[in-house]
């Protein structure tokens, strides 16, 4: 078991980035700060998570909240390129399913022209500000396979591999099922 040199979180040896703080585990940490785009715009993955929005479970997984946060981060795309996914902690699943669920990492995965932005969300469906960016040029392949009531998305970048369980439907987020169905058009810009 390895640990993130930035925050101390446990990380798997094949991970590209720390899912706790976004630190690049491949040595290129320009990606943790701000990313310069071809048009001289910036993706600011360090934009603080919005606070003060009233609501319960999954309050930030609704289209207006996602689009607002994406805009604050400098992203100009809509909801049509977004999936919600979870990096399960299978090691803790052996100990207890409840423990594994509590330690899982959740993300709004936004497929941008320049790369993939992972917007961190907590188990209650609220933005947590723990975001990461994977530049398109560092992505070796993206693949998916169907699962029971989910799609398993695998992103390989800089020799590391991260798997995301993307549920077929999420209450209050109708775009999820539509985007799962349209996954081919979302992923066509990335290497298979």
Residue frames as a rotation matrix with the C-alpha (Angstrom) as fourth column:
UNK 1
0.584 0.812 0.000 0.00
0.812 -0.584 0.000 0.00
0.000 0.000 -1.000 0.00
UNK 2
-0.535 -0.726 0.432 1.31
0.734 -0.653 -0.188 3.44
0.419 0.217 0.882 -0.96
UNK 3
0.187 0.547 -0.816 0.49
0.805 -0.561 -0.192 6.84
-0.563 -0.621 -0.545 0.49
UNK 4
0.684 0.111 0.721 -0.03
0.563 -0.709 -0.425 10.21
0.464 0.697 -0.547 -1.19
UNK 5
-0.347 -0.898 -0.271 3.04
0.905 -0.244 -0.348 12.40
0.246 -0.366 0.897 -0.56
UNK 6
-0.581 0.171 0.796 0.79
0.002 -0.977 0.212 15.47
0.814 0.125 0.567 -0.42
UNK 7
0.050 0.738 0.673 -1.96
-0.810 -0.365 0.460 14.46
0.585 -0.568 0.579 2.06
UNK 8
-0.711 -0.438 0.550 -1.00
-0.691 0.583 -0.428 11.00
-0.133 -0.684 -0.717 3.35
UNK 9
0.382 0.918 0.103 -4.12
-0.839 0.391 -0.378 9.25
-0.388 0.058 0.920 1.98
UNK 10
-0.261 -0.392 0.882 -3.70
0.006 0.913 0.408 5.55
-0.965 0.112 -0.236 1.12
UNK 11
0.316 0.296 -0.902 -3.43
-0.883 -0.255 -0.393 5.05
-0.346 0.921 0.181 -2.66
UNK 12
0.791 -0.026 0.612 -3.19
0.189 0.961 -0.202 2.01
-0.583 0.276 0.765 -4.88
UNK 13
-0.176 -0.984 -0.009 0.07
0.243 -0.052 0.969 1.52
-0.954 0.168 0.248 -6.78
UNK 14
-0.555 -0.032 0.831 -1.67
0.823 0.123 0.554 1.87
-0.119 0.992 -0.042 -10.18
UNK 15
0.562 0.776 -0.287 -3.52
0.732 -0.628 -0.265 5.13
-0.386 -0.061 -0.921 -9.41
UNK 16
0.014 -0.496 0.868 -2.64
0.786 -0.531 -0.316 8.29
0.618 0.687 0.383 -11.38
UNK 17
-0.407 -0.033 0.913 -3.79
-0.281 -0.946 -0.160 10.78
0.869 -0.322 0.376 -8.79
UNK 18
-0.963 0.125 -0.240 -4.81
0.265 0.261 -0.928 10.92
-0.054 -0.957 -0.285 -5.15
UNK 19
-0.285 0.936 0.204 -8.61
0.555 -0.012 0.832 10.73
0.782 0.351 -0.516 -4.95
UNK 20
0.212 0.322 -0.923 -8.47
0.958 -0.254 0.132 12.66
-0.192 -0.912 -0.362 -1.68
UNK 21
0.180 -0.236 -0.955 -6.53
0.239 -0.931 0.275 15.79
-0.954 -0.278 -0.112 -2.72
UNK 22
0.966 0.257 -0.037 -6.02
0.019 -0.210 -0.977 15.48
-0.259 0.943 -0.208 -6.50
UNK 23
0.242 -0.959 -0.148 -2.21
-0.690 -0.278 0.668 15.28
-0.682 -0.059 -0.729 -6.24
UNK 24
0.697 -0.068 -0.714 -0.64
-0.612 0.461 -0.642 13.69
0.373 0.885 0.280 -9.32
UNK 25
0.689 -0.416 0.593 1.13
-0.259 0.623 0.738 10.47
-0.677 -0.663 0.321 -8.33
UNK 26
0.717 -0.430 0.548 3.07
0.693 0.519 -0.500 10.35
-0.069 0.739 0.670 -11.60
UNK 27
-0.196 -0.907 -0.374 5.23
0.865 -0.340 0.370 13.35
-0.463 -0.250 0.850 -10.74
UNK 28
-0.720 -0.012 0.694 3.54
0.480 -0.730 0.486 15.97
0.501 0.683 0.532 -12.91
UNK 29
-0.236 0.638 -0.733 1.84
0.923 -0.089 -0.375 18.25
-0.305 -0.765 -0.568 -10.41
UNK 30
-0.989 0.065 -0.132 1.29
-0.110 -0.922 0.371 21.19
-0.098 0.381 0.919 -12.66
UNK 31
-0.539 0.830 -0.147 -2.08
0.175 0.281 0.944 19.47
0.824 0.482 -0.297 -13.13
UNK 32
-0.230 0.455 -0.860 -3.02
0.969 0.194 -0.156 19.95
0.096 -0.869 -0.485 -9.48
UNK 33
-0.637 -0.021 -0.771 -2.82
0.247 -0.953 -0.178 23.71
-0.730 -0.304 0.612 -9.79
UNK 34
0.354 0.775 -0.524 -4.39
-0.331 -0.421 -0.845 25.49
-0.875 0.472 0.108 -12.77
UNK 35
-0.129 -0.323 0.937 -4.38
0.706 0.634 0.316 24.10
-0.697 0.702 0.146 -16.30
UNK 36
-0.396 -0.051 -0.917 -3.61
-0.477 -0.842 0.253 26.41
-0.784 0.538 0.309 -19.23
UNK 37
0.339 0.593 0.731 -5.86
0.442 0.585 -0.680 25.70
-0.830 0.554 -0.064 -22.20
UNK 38
-0.320 -0.466 0.825 -5.17
0.937 -0.028 0.348 26.30
-0.139 0.884 0.446 -25.88
UNK 39
0.293 0.519 0.803 -7.43
0.629 -0.737 0.247 29.37
0.720 0.432 -0.543 -25.83
UNK 40
-0.676 -0.650 0.347 -5.55
0.095 -0.544 -0.834 30.75
0.731 -0.530 0.430 -22.79
UNK 41
0.410 0.793 0.451 -8.55
-0.605 -0.134 0.785 30.01
0.683 -0.595 0.424 -20.60
UNK 42
-0.718 -0.662 0.213 -7.96
-0.587 0.411 -0.697 28.20
0.374 -0.626 -0.684 -17.35
UNK 43
0.360 0.692 -0.625 -9.49
0.085 0.643 0.761 25.23
0.929 -0.327 0.173 -15.63
UNK 44
-0.413 -0.449 0.792 -9.34
-0.718 -0.374 -0.586 25.99
0.560 -0.811 -0.168 -11.95
UNK 45
0.018 0.407 -0.913 -9.80
0.208 0.892 0.401 22.68
0.978 -0.197 -0.068 -10.18
UNK 46
-0.726 -0.351 -0.591 -9.03
0.637 -0.020 -0.770 24.45
0.258 -0.936 0.238 -6.90
UNK 47
-0.457 0.673 0.582 -12.24
-0.386 -0.739 0.552 26.51
0.802 0.027 0.597 -7.07
UNK 48
-0.915 0.117 0.386 -13.78
-0.349 0.251 -0.903 26.19
-0.202 -0.961 -0.189 -3.59
UNK 49
-0.692 0.720 -0.051 -16.88
0.650 0.652 0.392 24.04
0.315 0.238 -0.919 -3.37
UNK 50
-0.373 0.642 0.669 -20.09
-0.301 -0.766 0.567 26.07
0.877 0.010 0.480 -3.20
UNK 51
-0.847 0.141 -0.512 -21.62
0.520 0.413 -0.748 26.24
0.105 -0.900 -0.423 0.28
UNK 52
-0.821 0.518 -0.239 -24.87
-0.231 -0.685 -0.691 27.39
-0.522 -0.512 0.682 1.74
UNK 53
-0.512 0.694 -0.507 -27.22
-0.627 0.102 0.773 25.65
0.588 0.713 0.383 -0.69
UNK 54
-0.310 0.481 0.820 -30.07
-0.777 0.368 -0.510 24.15
-0.548 -0.795 0.260 1.29
UNK 55
0.382 0.477 -0.791 -31.17
-0.808 0.588 -0.036 20.67
0.447 0.653 0.611 0.43
UNK 56
0.630 -0.039 0.775 -30.72
-0.534 0.703 0.470 17.09
-0.563 -0.710 0.422 1.41
UNK 57
0.038 -0.600 0.799 -29.17
0.209 0.787 0.581 14.04
-0.977 0.145 0.155 -0.13
UNK 58
-0.231 -0.290 0.929 -27.68
0.923 0.237 0.304 14.54
-0.308 0.927 0.213 -3.62
UNK 59
0.578 0.542 -0.611 -28.40
0.394 -0.840 -0.372 18.26
-0.715 -0.025 -0.699 -3.58
UNK 60
0.046 -0.651 -0.757 -25.33
-0.549 -0.650 0.526 19.06
-0.834 0.392 -0.388 -5.72
UNK 61
-0.722 -0.299 0.624 -25.99
0.250 0.728 0.639 16.29
-0.645 0.617 -0.450 -8.24
UNK 62
0.434 0.893 0.124 -28.66
0.578 -0.170 -0.798 18.34
-0.692 0.418 -0.589 -9.97
UNK 63
0.254 -0.327 0.910 -28.01
0.948 -0.104 -0.302 19.96
0.193 0.939 0.284 -13.33
UNK 64
0.805 0.053 0.592 -28.09
0.095 -0.995 -0.041 23.63
0.586 0.089 -0.805 -12.22
UNK 65
0.843 -0.513 0.161 -25.61
-0.288 -0.178 0.941 23.04
-0.454 -0.840 -0.297 -9.38
UNK 66
0.301 -0.751 0.587 -23.21
0.683 0.600 0.416 21.06
-0.665 0.276 0.694 -11.56
UNK 67
0.371 -0.122 0.921 -23.33
0.833 -0.395 -0.388 23.63
0.411 0.911 -0.045 -14.37
UNK 68
0.940 -0.013 0.340 -22.81
-0.143 -0.921 0.362 26.51
0.309 -0.389 -0.868 -11.93
UNK 69
0.642 -0.742 0.195 -19.75
-0.102 0.169 0.980 24.87
-0.760 -0.649 0.033 -10.35
UNK 70
0.237 -0.542 0.806 -18.33
0.902 0.431 0.025 23.90
-0.361 0.721 0.591 -13.77
UNK 71
0.657 0.063 0.751 -18.69
0.480 -0.803 -0.353 27.52
0.581 0.592 -0.558 -14.89
UNK 72
0.924 -0.326 0.199 -16.88
-0.368 -0.618 0.695 28.78
-0.104 -0.715 -0.691 -11.77
UNK 73
0.387 -0.803 0.454 -14.07
0.240 0.563 0.791 26.32
-0.890 -0.197 0.411 -12.58
UNK 74
-0.256 -0.475 -0.842 -13.76
-0.630 -0.579 0.518 27.81
-0.733 0.663 -0.151 -16.08
UNK 75
-0.796 0.048 0.603 -15.50
0.373 0.824 0.426 24.98
-0.477 0.564 -0.675 -17.93
UNK 76
-0.650 0.506 -0.567 -17.77
-0.657 -0.749 0.084 26.07
-0.382 0.427 0.820 -20.76
UNK 77
-0.809 0.349 -0.473 -19.48
-0.107 0.704 0.702 22.77
0.578 0.619 -0.532 -21.59
UNK 78
-0.019 0.928 0.373 -22.95
-0.858 -0.206 0.471 21.68
0.514 -0.311 0.800 -20.53
UNK 79
0.081 0.190 0.978 -24.40
-0.821 0.570 -0.043 18.64
-0.565 -0.800 0.202 -18.80
UNK 80
0.844 0.376 -0.383 -24.25
-0.537 0.612 -0.581 16.43
0.016 0.696 0.718 -21.91
UNK 81
0.243 -0.842 -0.482 -20.64
-0.272 0.417 -0.867 15.38
0.931 0.342 -0.128 -21.19
UNK 82
-0.351 -0.298 0.888 -21.05
-0.902 -0.147 -0.406 14.53
0.252 -0.943 -0.217 -17.50
UNK 83
0.204 0.387 -0.899 -21.25
0.072 0.910 0.408 11.19
0.976 -0.148 0.157 -15.68
UNK 84
0.341 -0.093 0.936 -21.45
-0.921 -0.232 0.313 10.56
0.188 -0.968 -0.164 -11.96
UNK 85
0.410 -0.281 -0.868 -19.17
-0.066 0.940 -0.335 7.79
0.910 0.195 0.367 -10.74
UNK 86
0.798 -0.137 0.586 -17.69
-0.589 0.023 0.808 6.17
-0.124 -0.990 -0.062 -7.69
UNK 87
-0.141 -0.852 -0.504 -14.26
-0.558 0.489 -0.670 4.69
0.818 0.187 -0.544 -7.11
UNK 88
0.850 0.526 -0.037 -15.14
-0.273 0.499 0.823 1.76
0.451 -0.689 0.567 -4.86
UNK 89
-0.128 -0.867 0.481 -12.78
-0.975 0.022 -0.219 0.70
0.180 -0.497 -0.849 -2.12
UNK 90
0.526 0.398 -0.752 -12.81
-0.434 0.886 0.166 -3.03
0.732 0.239 0.638 -2.73
UNK 91
-0.504 -0.782 -0.367 -10.09
0.004 0.423 -0.906 -3.69
0.864 -0.458 -0.210 -0.15
UNK 92
-0.855 0.232 0.464 -12.37
-0.516 -0.276 -0.811 -2.52
-0.060 -0.933 0.356 2.62
UNK 93
0.083 0.920 -0.382 -15.30
-0.876 0.250 0.412 -4.50
0.475 0.300 0.827 1.15
UNK 94
-0.219 -0.253 -0.942 -13.71
0.098 0.955 -0.279 -7.61
0.971 -0.153 -0.184 2.67
UNK 95
-0.978 -0.177 -0.109 -13.97
0.132 -0.127 -0.983 -6.07
0.161 -0.976 0.147 6.14
UNK 96
-0.339 0.903 -0.263 -17.47
0.536 -0.044 -0.843 -4.65
-0.773 -0.427 -0.469 5.81
UNK 97
-0.194 0.359 0.913 -19.76
0.938 -0.204 0.279 -3.44
0.286 0.911 -0.297 3.02
UNK 98
0.841 0.519 -0.153 -20.78
0.540 -0.782 0.313 -0.47
0.043 -0.346 -0.937 5.20
UNK 99
0.306 -0.821 -0.481 -17.13
0.250 -0.418 0.873 0.48
-0.918 -0.388 0.077 5.81
UNK 100
-0.543 -0.500 0.674 -16.43
0.748 0.077 0.660 0.24
-0.382 0.863 0.332 2.07
UNK 101
0.261 0.728 0.634 -19.41
0.888 -0.439 0.139 2.46
0.379 0.526 -0.761 1.26
UNK 102
0.880 0.078 -0.469 -18.26
0.343 -0.787 0.513 5.10
-0.330 -0.612 -0.719 3.75
UNK 103
0.071 -0.957 -0.281 -14.73
0.107 -0.272 0.956 5.17
-0.992 -0.098 0.083 2.32
UNK 104
0.098 0.017 0.995 -15.67
0.963 0.249 -0.099 5.23
-0.250 0.968 0.007 -1.38
UNK 105
-0.647 -0.344 -0.681 -14.75
0.129 -0.929 0.348 8.29
-0.752 0.137 0.645 -3.45
UNK 106
0.293 0.834 0.467 -17.44
0.797 0.057 -0.602 9.91
-0.529 0.549 -0.647 -5.60
UNK 107
-0.709 -0.561 -0.428 -16.96
0.190 -0.736 0.649 12.22
-0.679 0.379 0.629 -8.58
UNK 108
0.739 0.647 -0.189 -18.81
-0.002 -0.278 -0.960 14.16
-0.674 0.710 -0.204 -11.20
UNK 109
-0.265 -0.835 0.481 -16.76
0.536 0.287 0.794 13.17
-0.802 0.468 0.371 -14.25
UNK 110
0.676 0.470 -0.568 -16.73
-0.123 -0.688 -0.715 15.93
-0.727 0.553 -0.407 -16.87
UNK 111
0.081 -0.603 0.793 -15.27
0.835 0.475 0.276 14.98
-0.544 0.640 0.543 -20.25
UNK 112
0.598 0.038 -0.800 -13.77
-0.141 -0.978 -0.152 18.18
-0.789 0.204 -0.580 -21.65
UNK 113
0.961 -0.254 -0.108 -11.95
-0.107 0.019 -0.994 18.87
0.254 0.967 -0.009 -24.91
UNK 114
0.233 -0.943 0.238 -8.66
-0.771 -0.328 -0.546 19.32
0.593 -0.056 -0.803 -22.99
UNK 115
-0.808 -0.488 -0.331 -9.06
-0.185 0.743 -0.643 16.35
0.559 -0.458 -0.691 -20.64
UNK 116
0.094 0.829 -0.552 -11.19
0.475 0.450 0.756 14.94
0.875 -0.333 -0.351 -17.86
UNK 117
-0.546 -0.143 0.825 -12.15
-0.570 -0.659 -0.491 16.99
0.614 -0.738 0.279 -14.81
UNK 118
-0.249 0.411 -0.877 -13.08
0.626 0.759 0.178 15.00
0.739 -0.505 -0.447 -11.73
UNK 119
-0.271 0.279 0.921 -15.26
-0.553 -0.828 0.088 17.06
0.787 -0.486 0.380 -9.40
UNK 120
-0.882 -0.198 -0.427 -15.23
0.183 0.691 -0.700 15.58
0.433 -0.696 -0.573 -5.91
UNK 121
0.047 0.909 0.415 -18.49
-0.641 -0.291 0.710 14.90
0.766 -0.299 0.569 -4.11
UNK 122
-0.743 -0.291 0.603 -19.07
-0.667 0.409 -0.623 13.38
-0.066 -0.865 -0.498 -0.70
UNK 123
-0.938 0.345 -0.029 -21.28
0.343 0.938 0.053 10.41
0.046 0.040 -0.998 0.15
UNK 124
-0.238 0.887 -0.394 -24.24
0.467 -0.251 -0.848 12.78
-0.851 -0.386 -0.355 0.71
UNK 125
0.157 0.276 0.948 -23.98
0.988 -0.045 -0.150 14.10
0.001 0.960 -0.280 -2.86
UNK 126
0.945 0.075 -0.317 -22.42
0.116 -0.987 0.110 17.48
-0.304 -0.141 -0.942 -2.04
UNK 127
0.598 -0.779 0.187 -19.36
0.080 -0.174 -0.981 19.03
0.797 0.602 -0.042 -3.65
UNK 128
0.835 -0.342 -0.430 -16.30
0.501 0.151 0.852 18.65
-0.227 -0.928 0.297 -1.42
UNK 129
0.816 -0.515 -0.263 -13.71
-0.549 -0.833 -0.072 20.67
-0.182 0.203 -0.962 -3.37
UNK 130
-0.047 -0.832 0.553 -11.43
-0.284 0.542 0.791 17.63
-0.958 -0.120 -0.262 -3.83
UNK 131
0.880 0.412 -0.236 -11.14
-0.271 0.029 -0.962 17.91
-0.390 0.911 0.137 -7.59
UNK 132
-0.122 -0.923 0.365 -8.62
0.142 0.348 0.927 16.51
-0.982 0.165 0.088 -10.07
UNK 133
0.623 0.218 -0.751 -7.70
-0.657 -0.375 -0.654 16.96
-0.424 0.901 -0.090 -13.73
UNK 134
0.068 -0.573 0.817 -6.39
0.382 0.771 0.509 14.39
-0.922 0.277 0.271 -16.21
UNK 135
-0.142 -0.162 -0.976 -4.97
-0.698 -0.683 0.215 16.07
-0.702 0.712 -0.016 -19.35
UNK 136
0.812 0.567 -0.137 -6.13
-0.472 0.500 -0.726 14.46
-0.343 0.654 0.674 -22.59
UNK 137
0.387 -0.734 -0.558 -2.56
-0.706 0.153 -0.691 13.85
0.593 0.662 -0.459 -23.77
UNK 138
-0.588 -0.634 0.503 -1.84
-0.808 0.425 -0.408 11.70
0.045 -0.646 -0.762 -20.70
UNK 139
0.250 0.774 0.582 -4.84
-0.670 0.572 -0.473 9.39
-0.699 -0.272 0.662 -21.29
UNK 140
-0.818 -0.575 0.011 -3.82
-0.432 0.627 0.649 6.05
-0.380 0.526 -0.761 -22.84
UNK 141
-0.745 0.621 -0.244 -7.29
0.157 0.519 0.840 4.54
0.648 0.588 -0.484 -23.02
UNK 142
-0.577 0.703 0.416 -10.85
-0.739 -0.232 -0.632 4.75
-0.348 -0.672 0.654 -21.79
UNK 143
-0.762 0.378 -0.526 -13.09
-0.056 0.771 0.634 1.73
0.645 0.513 -0.566 -21.81
UNK 144
-0.371 0.702 0.608 -16.41
-0.916 -0.169 -0.364 0.73
-0.152 -0.692 0.706 -20.35
UNK 145
-0.837 0.252 -0.485 -18.39
0.077 0.933 0.352 -2.39
0.541 0.257 -0.800 -19.69
UNK 146
0.087 0.937 0.337 -21.93
-0.537 -0.241 0.808 -2.90
0.839 -0.251 0.483 -18.53
UNK 147
-0.963 -0.247 -0.107 -22.61
-0.037 0.516 -0.856 -4.03
0.267 -0.820 -0.506 -15.00
UNK 148
-0.262 0.901 -0.345 -25.71
0.919 0.342 0.196 -4.66
0.295 -0.266 -0.918 -12.93
UNK 149
0.713 0.685 -0.151 -27.55
0.702 -0.697 0.148 -1.30
-0.004 -0.211 -0.977 -12.91
UNK 150
0.550 -0.597 -0.584 -24.29
-0.160 -0.762 0.628 0.50
-0.820 -0.252 -0.514 -13.72
UNK 151
0.869 -0.495 0.016 -21.55
0.090 0.127 -0.988 1.07
0.487 0.860 0.155 -16.24
UNK 152
0.595 -0.768 -0.238 -17.95
0.453 0.075 0.888 0.42
-0.664 -0.636 0.392 -15.19
UNK 153
0.943 -0.307 0.127 -15.69
-0.097 -0.620 -0.778 3.09
0.318 0.722 -0.615 -16.69
UNK 154
0.524 -0.842 -0.123 -11.92
0.684 0.330 0.650 2.50
-0.507 -0.425 0.750 -16.76
UNK 155
0.950 -0.311 0.035 -9.50
-0.248 -0.815 -0.523 5.37
0.191 0.488 -0.851 -17.39
UNK 156
0.500 -0.866 -0.015 -5.83
0.812 0.463 0.355 4.52
-0.301 -0.190 0.935 -18.02
UNK 157
0.879 -0.268 0.393 -3.46
-0.054 -0.877 -0.477 7.49
0.473 0.398 -0.786 -17.90
UNK 158
0.201 -0.917 0.345 0.29
-0.867 -0.331 -0.373 7.69
0.456 -0.224 -0.861 -17.33
UNK 159
-0.574 -0.486 -0.659 0.42
-0.274 0.873 -0.404 3.95
0.771 -0.051 -0.634 -16.67
UNK 160
-0.934 0.294 0.203 -2.14
-0.149 0.197 -0.969 4.08
-0.325 -0.935 -0.140 -13.84
UNK 161
-0.633 0.764 -0.122 -5.70
0.215 0.325 0.921 2.81
0.743 0.557 -0.371 -13.92
UNK 162
-0.867 0.476 0.146 -8.82
-0.325 -0.320 -0.890 4.11
-0.377 -0.819 0.432 -12.18
UNK 163
-0.705 0.708 -0.029 -12.21
0.509 0.535 0.674 2.41
0.493 0.461 -0.738 -12.33
UNK 164
-0.829 0.544 0.130 -15.48
-0.534 -0.701 -0.472 4.22
-0.165 -0.461 0.872 -11.75
UNK 165
-0.634 0.758 0.152 -18.86
0.758 0.648 -0.075 2.62
-0.155 0.067 -0.986 -11.12
UNK 166
-0.923 0.372 -0.100 -21.40
-0.386 -0.890 0.243 4.86
0.002 0.263 0.965 -12.88
UNK 167
-0.541 0.779 0.317 -24.98
0.253 0.510 -0.822 4.04
-0.802 -0.364 -0.473 -11.80
UNK 168
-0.633 0.369 0.680 -27.54
0.758 0.118 0.641 3.80
0.156 0.922 -0.355 -14.59
UNK 169
0.236 0.738 0.632 -29.90
0.353 -0.671 0.652 6.18
0.905 0.069 -0.420 -12.81
UNK 170
-0.796 -0.380 -0.471 -29.57
0.586 -0.292 -0.756 8.67
0.150 -0.878 0.455 -9.96
UNK 171
0.203 0.943 -0.265 -32.61
0.978 -0.209 0.005 10.18
-0.050 -0.260 -0.964 -8.28
UNK 172
0.670 0.160 -0.725 -32.90
0.262 -0.965 0.029 13.86
-0.695 -0.209 -0.688 -9.24
UNK 173
-0.224 -0.817 -0.531 -30.26
-0.493 -0.375 0.785 13.55
-0.841 0.438 -0.318 -12.00
UNK 174
0.687 0.623 0.374 -32.09
-0.030 0.538 -0.842 12.49
-0.726 0.567 0.388 -15.18
UNK 175
0.577 -0.541 -0.612 -29.04
-0.815 -0.328 -0.478 13.39
0.057 0.774 -0.630 -17.31
UNK 176
-0.266 -0.748 0.608 -27.17
-0.746 0.559 0.362 10.36
-0.611 -0.357 -0.707 -15.87
UNK 177
0.086 0.337 0.937 -29.26
0.239 0.907 -0.348 7.72
-0.967 0.254 -0.002 -17.64
UNK 178
0.960 0.259 -0.104 -29.29
-0.013 -0.330 -0.944 9.76
-0.279 0.908 -0.313 -20.87
UNK 179
0.406 -0.884 -0.234 -25.50
-0.914 -0.395 -0.094 10.25
-0.009 0.252 -0.968 -20.78
UNK 180
-0.243 -0.411 0.878 -24.91
-0.376 0.875 0.306 6.54
-0.894 -0.255 -0.367 -20.02
UNK 181
0.537 0.523 0.662 -26.93
0.418 0.516 -0.748 5.77
-0.732 0.678 0.059 -23.17
UNK 182
0.987 -0.158 0.037 -24.91
-0.058 -0.560 -0.827 8.37
0.151 0.814 -0.561 -25.13
UNK 183
0.613 -0.788 0.064 -21.53
-0.025 0.062 0.998 7.20
-0.790 -0.613 0.019 -23.80
UNK 184
0.238 -0.531 0.813 -20.19
0.916 0.400 -0.007 6.48
-0.321 0.747 0.582 -27.28
UNK 185
0.551 0.006 0.834 -20.52
0.519 -0.786 -0.337 10.13
0.653 0.619 -0.436 -28.31
UNK 186
0.952 -0.234 0.197 -19.02
-0.301 -0.605 0.737 11.31
-0.054 -0.761 -0.646 -25.02
UNK 187
0.475 -0.795 0.377 -16.01
-0.024 0.417 0.909 8.98
-0.880 -0.440 0.179 -25.22
UNK 188
0.809 -0.103 0.579 -15.32
0.573 0.358 -0.737 9.14
-0.132 0.928 0.349 -28.97
UNK 189
0.810 -0.510 0.290 -12.80
-0.332 -0.806 -0.490 11.97
0.483 0.301 -0.822 -28.53
UNK 190
0.315 -0.677 0.665 -10.62
-0.877 0.060 0.477 9.83
-0.363 -0.734 -0.575 -26.26
UNK 191
-0.477 -0.550 -0.685 -8.38
-0.767 0.642 0.019 6.83
0.429 0.534 -0.728 -27.06
UNK 192
0.651 0.756 -0.063 -10.09
-0.669 0.612 0.422 3.44
0.358 -0.232 0.904 -26.69
